[in-house]
Amino acid sequence: MWVHDFIPESQQSSREWRHTSSPKPKRARRSRSAGKVMVTFFWDWPGVIHVDFLTDARTVNAAYYSDLLATDVKEKIQSKQKTGGKQVAFLQDNAHPHMAKTTMEALRKLKWNLDTSAIQS
């Protein structure tokens, strides 16, 4: 998911005192977004497990996604679950980095059960 880096000016902060006969001040138009950041969420039924912000000039590829699963996400699942992350049913879409051989091998090594029911629908 792309998150745009933009904080709009509130109505309260844009107010200013001026005489009734003075003209309205000209305001420079702001661009819609100063930038954007790729955010990846991992969650289970109680809530969010892990949020990953992609650094500048990087793309989500199979190597990045596999490494993310094997390190950060695995640790968070193990710390949150009572089973220690040994019984994980993992659901993901069929994006190229998710279905790559590298990622599938990482899921096999983690011994997570990949739920394919949503992929085929």
Backbone bond lengths (Angstrom), bond angles and torsions (degrees), N, CA, C in turn:
res aa  C-N    CA-C-N  psi(-1)  N-CA   C-N-CA  omega(-1)  CA-C   N-CA-C  phi
1 M - - - 1.427 - - 1.525 107.62 -
2 W 1.328 116.30 133.61 1.460 121.02 175.90 1.521 109.12 -89.01
3 V 1.316 116.75 132.75 1.460 122.38 176.20 1.520 107.26 -114.27
4 H 1.328 116.38 123.13 1.459 120.61 -179.19 1.522 110.52 -81.67
5 D 1.289 115.81 140.80 1.454 124.51 -177.30 1.528 108.64 -93.00
6 F 1.339 116.98 85.53 1.452 120.55 -175.22 1.517 109.23 -149.36
7 I 1.316 117.09 129.63 1.461 122.01 176.63 1.524 107.14 -120.38
8 P 1.333 117.86 107.17 1.462 119.40 -178.01 1.524 111.63 -71.12
9 E 1.313 114.93 151.61 1.457 120.68 177.72 1.521 108.18 -78.04
10 S 1.316 117.63 131.10 1.460 120.30 179.90 1.523 110.27 -75.85
11 Q 1.322 116.40 162.62 1.463 120.15 179.05 1.524 110.72 -63.77
12 Q 1.311 116.51 -37.59 1.460 120.49 -178.84 1.528 110.89 -64.43
13 S 1.317 117.41 -42.49 1.462 119.55 -176.98 1.526 112.50 -75.05
14 S 1.337 117.39 -19.97 1.461 119.25 -179.53 1.529 112.92 -87.85
15 R 1.313 117.51 -6.59 1.467 120.39 179.41 1.525 110.62 -75.14
16 E 1.318 114.42 146.54 1.460 119.06 174.67 1.524 108.79 -149.47
17 W 1.323 114.82 151.78 1.462 120.11 179.96 1.524 109.65 -80.55
18 R 1.326 114.91 133.07 1.459 119.93 175.44 1.527 108.12 -153.21
19 H 1.301 115.99 160.89 1.462 121.52 178.85 1.524 108.69 -71.81
20 T 1.319 117.01 148.72 1.464 120.52 -176.72 1.522 112.87 -62.83
21 S 1.335 117.08 -28.00 1.463 119.28 -179.15 1.534 112.97 -88.22
22 S 1.313 118.08 -9.67 1.470 119.96 -179.01 1.536 109.91 -77.47
23 P 1.330 116.79 147.67 1.470 119.64 -178.59 1.534 111.30 -70.90
24 K 1.325 114.97 158.60 1.465 119.78 177.93 1.521 109.46 -65.87
25 P 1.310 117.86 141.68 1.467 119.36 177.91 1.531 110.23 -71.15
26 K 1.319 115.49 145.86 1.462 119.95 177.01 1.520 108.14 -84.81
27 R 1.297 114.86 133.82 1.461 120.20 -179.18 1.527 109.41 -113.07
28 A 1.282 114.39 138.53 1.468 118.96 175.93 1.522 108.23 -72.75
29 R 1.305 116.19 139.98 1.461 119.70 177.89 1.516 109.56 -79.36
30 R 1.287 113.81 138.04 1.453 119.94 177.40 1.511 110.10 -92.74
31 S 1.301 115.17 149.19 1.460 117.81 174.23 1.526 108.17 -69.84
32 R 1.310 116.21 157.49 1.454 119.98 -176.82 1.528 111.95 -62.70
33 S 1.310 116.33 -36.95 1.452 120.03 -177.90 1.523 109.69 -146.46
34 A 1.309 115.68 135.03 1.459 120.18 177.95 1.522 111.08 -77.72
35 G 1.295 116.91 -20.71 1.457 122.41 -179.69 1.508 109.22 174.60
36 K 1.313 116.58 -176.48 1.450 119.63 177.19 1.519 109.63 -147.32
37 V 1.320 114.77 155.59 1.458 122.52 -176.78 1.525 107.53 -131.16
38 M 1.316 116.93 137.03 1.459 121.04 175.92 1.524 108.56 -83.29
39 V 1.330 115.88 127.59 1.458 121.74 -179.53 1.524 108.47 -120.50
40 T 1.322 116.68 133.28 1.458 122.30 176.64 1.521 108.04 -117.14
41 F 1.339 115.90 128.21 1.462 121.79 179.91 1.517 109.57 -109.71
42 F 1.330 116.03 141.35 1.455 122.88 170.66 1.514 105.95 -125.14
43 W 1.338 117.38 130.35 1.454 119.07 -178.60 1.518 110.69 -145.72
44 D 1.341 114.13 162.48 1.452 121.80 172.38 1.526 106.79 -123.69
45 W 1.315 117.54 -171.85 1.462 118.78 -173.60 1.526 114.13 -62.80
46 P 1.355 122.32 -33.06 1.471 118.31 177.36 1.529 113.95 -75.53
47 G 1.318 118.33 -26.59 1.464 118.58 -178.59 1.517 113.10 163.06
48 V 1.314 115.01 -162.70 1.465 121.96 -175.99 1.527 110.29 -73.35
49 I 1.325 116.11 133.59 1.467 122.13 176.83 1.522 110.27 -94.48
50 H 1.329 115.37 -47.79 1.467 119.71 -175.06 1.524 110.00 -149.45
51 V 1.326 116.38 141.53 1.462 123.12 174.89 1.523 107.05 -123.07
52 D 1.327 116.26 127.63 1.460 121.32 -178.62 1.522 109.55 -119.21
53 F 1.328 116.44 126.23 1.459 122.47 176.42 1.522 107.96 -101.90
54 L 1.318 116.51 120.16 1.455 121.62 -178.66 1.522 109.83 -74.16
55 T 1.312 116.37 129.74 1.462 120.77 -179.44 1.523 110.56 -71.16
56 D 1.313 115.80 163.83 1.465 121.24 -178.49 1.523 111.65 -59.18
57 A 1.310 114.83 147.18 1.471 124.02 174.84 1.530 112.90 61.93
58 R 1.319 117.66 27.40 1.465 121.23 175.08 1.513 108.56 -119.75
59 T 1.301 116.08 156.60 1.453 121.43 175.37 1.516 109.17 -126.84
60 V 1.307 115.99 155.36 1.458 120.16 177.00 1.525 107.00 -82.09
61 N 1.315 115.34 108.79 1.462 120.49 175.02 1.525 107.97 -121.77
62 A 1.305 116.86 178.80 1.461 121.00 -175.60 1.523 112.15 -60.91
63 A 1.326 117.63 -40.85 1.469 120.93 -179.28 1.530 110.89 -65.06
64 Y 1.327 116.91 -44.78 1.471 120.86 179.59 1.528 110.61 -63.57
65 Y 1.339 116.41 -46.14 1.462 121.23 -177.66 1.533 111.19 -65.44
66 S 1.325 117.38 -42.39 1.465 121.40 178.89 1.520 111.18 -63.10
67 D 1.334 116.44 -43.10 1.461 121.11 178.40 1.525 110.91 -63.88
68 L 1.316 116.84 -39.69 1.467 121.71 178.40 1.524 110.68 -62.23
69 L 1.329 117.06 -43.14 1.465 121.08 178.56 1.524 111.35 -64.94
70 A 1.330 116.55 -44.01 1.465 121.32 -174.08 1.523 113.32 -73.41
71 T 1.311 117.99 -21.32 1.470 119.51 -177.50 1.529 111.26 -109.13
72 D 1.310 117.16 -81.20 1.466 121.82 -171.63 1.525 113.50 -63.89
73 V 1.319 116.73 -49.49 1.466 120.16 -175.79 1.526 110.46 -67.41
74 K 1.324 117.18 -41.72 1.467 121.04 179.15 1.529 110.74 -59.84
75 E 1.323 117.04 -45.47 1.469 121.16 -179.88 1.525 111.56 -62.51
76 K 1.327 116.74 -42.96 1.467 120.29 -179.55 1.526 111.45 -66.19
77 I 1.334 117.04 -39.57 1.466 120.29 178.92 1.523 109.97 -66.02
78 Q 1.324 116.94 -43.11 1.464 120.21 179.98 1.519 111.84 -63.57
79 S 1.316 117.43 -37.21 1.466 119.68 -179.24 1.528 112.13 -75.86
80 K 1.337 118.12 -27.14 1.462 121.46 -177.03 1.515 113.75 -87.44
81 Q 1.323 117.31 -36.99 1.453 119.89 -173.29 1.518 112.14 -86.87
82 K 1.326 114.29 147.22 1.459 119.98 177.95 1.526 111.22 -70.33
83 T 1.336 116.44 -26.45 1.466 120.51 -179.79 1.520 111.95 -81.86
84 G 1.316 117.74 -3.99 1.458 121.21 -179.42 1.513 113.05 75.43
85 G 1.316 116.66 20.34 1.461 120.47 178.00 1.509 113.95 79.96
86 K 1.348 117.37 17.14 1.464 119.88 -178.45 1.525 112.09 -83.61
87 Q 1.324 117.73 -26.17 1.463 121.44 179.55 1.525 108.29 -117.83
88 V 1.313 116.22 87.08 1.460 121.38 -177.16 1.519 109.01 -114.97
89 A 1.329 116.12 123.83 1.463 121.68 171.03 1.517 105.87 -99.28
90 F 1.317 116.58 114.37 1.461 121.99 -172.26 1.520 109.98 -107.13
91 L 1.320 116.58 128.82 1.460 122.67 179.92 1.518 108.90 -121.19
92 Q 1.318 116.50 129.82 1.462 121.01 178.25 1.523 108.48 -147.14
93 D 1.314 116.20 163.62 1.464 119.05 177.95 1.527 109.62 -82.25
94 N 1.315 116.29 -176.91 1.465 119.03 -175.43 1.523 112.62 -102.68
95 A 1.320 117.39 38.20 1.465 121.32 174.12 1.529 108.74 -65.08
96 H 1.319 116.34 153.69 1.471 120.68 -175.30 1.531 113.73 -54.42
97 P 1.350 120.22 -47.31 1.471 118.30 179.22 1.527 113.10 -64.32
98 H 1.332 117.35 -27.73 1.462 120.68 -178.60 1.522 112.52 -75.65
99 M 1.326 116.85 -30.89 1.459 120.74 -175.13 1.531 113.32 -103.08
100 A 1.311 117.77 5.21 1.467 121.67 -179.08 1.529 110.57 -67.94
101 K 1.324 115.51 157.82 1.469 120.77 -179.62 1.523 111.50 -58.69
102 T 1.325 116.48 -39.51 1.470 120.95 -179.90 1.524 110.97 -60.30
103 T 1.318 116.45 -44.00 1.460 121.25 -179.35 1.519 110.99 -68.62
104 M 1.323 117.04 -43.39 1.461 120.24 179.77 1.529 111.14 -63.15
105 E 1.327 116.32 -36.93 1.465 120.46 176.66 1.529 110.51 -66.32
106 A 1.321 117.26 -40.10 1.469 121.00 177.80 1.525 110.62 -62.99
107 L 1.325 117.52 -40.95 1.470 121.00 177.93 1.527 111.08 -65.32
108 R 1.336 117.22 -37.63 1.471 120.28 176.73 1.527 110.86 -64.85
109 K 1.336 116.87 -42.12 1.469 120.51 178.93 1.526 111.52 -64.62
110 L 1.331 116.32 -36.61 1.464 120.70 178.42 1.527 112.26 -74.93
111 K 1.339 116.14 -14.49 1.467 123.55 -178.50 1.526 111.46 61.54
112 W 1.321 115.33 39.11 1.463 121.10 175.70 1.521 108.61 -93.29
113 N 1.313 116.59 140.15 1.459 121.79 178.56 1.520 108.78 -83.70
114 L 1.314 116.75 114.10 1.457 121.65 179.46 1.520 108.85 -82.55
115 D 1.317 116.53 118.91 1.461 122.38 178.41 1.522 108.01 -84.31
116 T 1.312 116.81 112.77 1.465 121.13 -176.74 1.523 112.75 -98.24
117 S 1.322 118.50 3.91 1.466 119.87 -177.00 1.523 112.11 -65.36
118 A 1.314 118.82 -38.22 1.462 121.28 -179.11 1.523 111.70 -77.22
119 I 1.317 117.84 -24.27 1.461 121.50 -179.18 1.525 110.30 -66.73
120 Q 1.321 117.03 -37.48 1.459 121.09 -175.64 1.520 113.20 -84.59
121 S 1.312 118.64 -10.94 1.470 119.95 -177.59 1.503 112.02 -86.99
